[in-house]
Amino acid sequence: MNRNDITRIPNRNLPSKSAVATYHLPGGGGFLWAVAVSPDRTQDIRIQTLGALGVIDTYLKDAGLDRTRIVKAEIVVTDHDNKPAFDEAWASWMPAGCGPVRSFVQSVMPDGDLIEIIITAALAGARDASQASG
């Protein structure tokens, strides 16, 4: 078993879970999974959404990716009625034509958290990397 094909960035507050995990396929490519909440949990849903998306931007950048590589997003909120405000923030962040498959669910979360965003992004494969450098 090769443990080098999976990398993890532990959650700062709970090291037994990861904030980011990547899996590299043997022939190149793979996946990045990440979860984010807003750094400022005192704000409304729109600001918390933008804060969480900013965290995701950092995770993507650190992996050499951008928003266009996101293939799936799972959105968890405390109030489903916040969907229009979320959609507005999301639309201002996601490049047109690059929207991933997305779900939007309501759940109970810790005090102050209004949103949690979980993404799956595709890592560049060998073919993708050679085209980018050519």
N, C-alpha and C positions, 0 to 999 in steps of 0.2 A: 504494500500500500504506500503510495506516494503522498506524503503530507504537505509537500511543497506546492501542490496544485491548488490548494485552498489557503487564502490569507484572510485574516480577521483583524478588525480594529475594535477592541473591546469598548463597551459602553463605559463612560467615565464613572458613573455612579454605581454600576452593577457589572463588574468585570466578568461575571458568568454568562453575560449575553453580549452580542456584538452590535455595534452601530452600523458597521459595514462588513460585508464578506464578499470575497471574489473567488470564482472558480475558473481556472484556466484549463481549457480542453487540451488534450495531448497534441493535436495538430494545429493549435492556435485558436484564438478566440476564447469565448467563455461568457461568464455572466458576473455582474455586480449586483448585489442586493444591499439596500440601505434603508434605514428608518430615521425619520427626523421629526422633531417637535420644534416649536419656536423657542429661541433663547429667552424671549420676553413673554411670559405667560400672563401679563397684566393687561394686555391689549385685546381688542376685538378680533373676530374671526378673520377679517381681511388682513390685518397686520400680522396676526399669528401665522396665517397661511404664507404670506410673503417671507416671514422669518424662517419658517420651516423650509421653504423653497430655497432660500439663501444657504441653509445648511446643506441641502442636497447639491446645490451648485458647487460647494466646496468639496464634497465627496466625489462628485464627477470630475472636477478639475484635478484633484489629487490622483485620480486613476487615468488621467489623460483623455477623458471623455467630455462630451457636452450634452445638452438637453436632448438633442436629436437621437441619441443612443438609447433613450428610455423606451422600453417596449411595453411596460406594464406599470400602473400606479394604483395603489390601494389607498383610499382616503377614508380615515376614521374620524368622525366628529362626535361631539356631545349633543348636537342638536341638528337634525336633518333640515330644519328650516333655514339653516345657514348656507345651504347649497348655492343660492344665487350670488351671495357675496364671495363664496369660495370660487365659483365659476369665473367671476370677473377677475379675481386675482390670478387664477390659473391661466386664463386667456391672455393676460398681459405678460405672462412669464414664458409660456410654451410657444415655440416658433410655429407659425401657421403651417399646416400640412404635416406636422411631425407628432401630433397627439398620439399617445400610447393608448392601449386598452386600459380602461379605467373603471374602478368600482368606487362607490360612495356609500358608506354605512355609518350608522349611529351606534355608539357604544358608551358605556360609563368609563370615564377616565379620571386620573388624579385631579384634585382641585387646581384650577387655573388652566389646565390643558383643555383647549377647545378643538385641537386638531392634531392628528398624527398622520404622516405620509410615509408610505412604504413603496419603494420603487425597485424594479428590476431593469437593468440596463445591459445591453450587449457589448461585450468587449470586442475590439477589432480582431478579426482573424488574420492569418498569414496573408491571404489574398488582399484583404482590406488595407493592411499595413503597407504592402508593397505598392499598391495603387496610390496611397497617400504620399509615399516618398518618391514616386516616379513622376 
